[in-house]
Amino acid sequence: MAQQEIRRSKELNVKTTFYEPDKLSTFLASKKTLLARGAISQVGLEAKKLGATRALVVTDAGLTKAGLAAEVERILGEAGLEVGMFDGILPEPPSGVIDQCAGVFRQGNYDLCLGLGGGSSLDSAKIVSVLANNPGSVVDYVGLDLVPNKGAPLILVPTTAGTGSEATRVMVFTDDSDNTKKVVLSDFLLPDLAVLDPELTLSVPPAVTADTGMDALVHAIETYVSVNTTPYAEILSLQAIAMIAKHLPQAYAKGSNLLARYNMLLAANLSGSAFASGGLGAVHGLAYILGTEYHMSHGRSNAIMLPHVMSYNLTGNLEKYANIAEAMGEETMGLSPYEAAALSVDAVYSLMDAVNLSAKLGDYGISSEDLPKLVAGGMAQARLFVPNPRDLTEADVEQIYASAF
Ligand SMILES: [Fe+2]
């Protein structure tokens, strides 16, 4: 059994536990990351370092319209690269669109894939780079480590602060044949370079800022309390929680606040790296059905379920939830462990209030008559309960959804 010691000194803002030396920990991140206002100006030089001559930019029509795709095209062009553009990526990217994009890449003899956008564009670019050197369709690689060959060089440029896709070896898509979400997991999905440029996130509207920022918070909280967490994941996730609590309301209130955007982009990246290394939990499990049945964004679905799952989970790890409360600015000195842990839920409700998000299912037009459907949807994701700090039965799942009405 691992010995545990929680350091509670006010001066230490990262609380470490004593780890189990025999437990194997893995740390995953992009090979290289650039972070600064204007960092995108380096992307041509970096592409050349990767040996690229022909780059395909993978993005969505919104970013073409906003002029961001043209700006990246210009920077790559000035470095002497030939540039192609695929701006047909859709939300929850359909397999047909991804395969179409992979076809453009293969037939165009491109030697660099650059993903620009939110999670859907980055996830698509990841698998398109892999499909450059592996035959067939995205649907052929669903599952864990089924990709045989490393893909083409890959650069990822997030324009939202949320998914942390640029730091993970996961991609999610919609299989057109049965209209379900499927996942590819492979080390080859990690990029050669991630470019974090907060200027590219300045025009994200408040509601999307809130949804994506809450997704990053859920990644950090779920990873921090996961039974599969690692030293790397714990350190990164607790820091990210503190940064999101402080900077998400600022980025929501004033989109042009560059420092808030900078911190949110960094926090989302740290949360992505943390969950890539330490795993997710029941929030993502119970939120899934809200996306598929009620077409809510991934971030919104997670935000709604977060405080309810946290309330349920508290007893599974009081110390860690107390640490989360402190990281989010709550005063826990002199409180009992249970009181201190419970403050983490209060802190999440305060943050959601600040960014105008309700955690009540009824506020999104979902009727309590749908409870059985929700429970069935939640139970279908039971694999995500394994790393959760408290076990869940079907009755527990029902109780959590009921508490969300
Ligand atoms: Fe997520």
Residues whose N, C-alpha, C, O or C-beta is under 5 A from the ligand:
A	BS01	LIG	D215
